[in-house]
Amino acid sequence: MQNNIHTFRSDIPGPSVAVFCGVHGNEKAGIIAVRKYIEDFMPKRGTVHFVFANPKAIELGVRFIEKNLNRCFTPQLAPKASYEEQLAEGLKLILDDCDALLDLHGYNGEEDRPFAICESNSLDVVKELGTGTIITNLSEVSTGSTDVYMYQNGKIGICLECGSNHLPEKYVPFAMEAITSFLAYFGIAEKATTSPPLPQLRLKAIMVAKKETNNFHFDKKYMNFDKLDPGTVFAKDGRKEYIAPANSCIIFPRPEQIIGHEAFILAEESGLSP
Ligand SMILES: [Zn+2]
């Protein structure tokens, strides 16, 4: 696994941070961005671990081999550990050594709307990363992701959804700039220009729905952040009906998901950042 981890140390002391990509092996923008980034990188201070997190899945271009790696960052190792659970054990050692994490992902929809997922302790950093939309509160409804793992350890953890997986090349420059901005925040890299941060739409995750039957469907095709009509049944899973609460929208709609895995996340708007 070691050749999937590229560690750069400066002689000048400073923070330790990690940049992950390929936690999901089919989310290529971040993977390409990190490959390019480390060709010509020297930290100004501190330590940076660049990590190609799921090497087998990256090689095969698939989301995961046995288990969603981004649900494996839990405190204990499962008794019969899958490939991804074993990977997570190793990667946790790196995260435990770091003050902050930027984890680069991509989404399955075709919309042009990169966004970030993090908890309130990471909002100052995430402001710098150039996304207009931030989802917080996932730690209340889900566990096992890299960002929630960092948060649970009192550290900064950001999941950056760098763009559509259908057009990874398009989002490589965005991902590379986000890496620079993240490292610049910690004084590890230099940022040429500082554009004023965008106003950010904040959303609060309120529910993660797991698929229970093979008879799951939405009332229409949804994309990330599509608003739901309050009171309408927007999804059915066997006999179960999901009714839209007020002021809510959908994230990661995955009607084709396998049973037991997440079919969507529900979020509510909590306003614009100051
Ligand atoms: Zn992902």
Residues whose N, C-alpha, C, O or C-beta is under 5 A from the ligand:
A	BS01	ZN	H24 E27 H105 G106
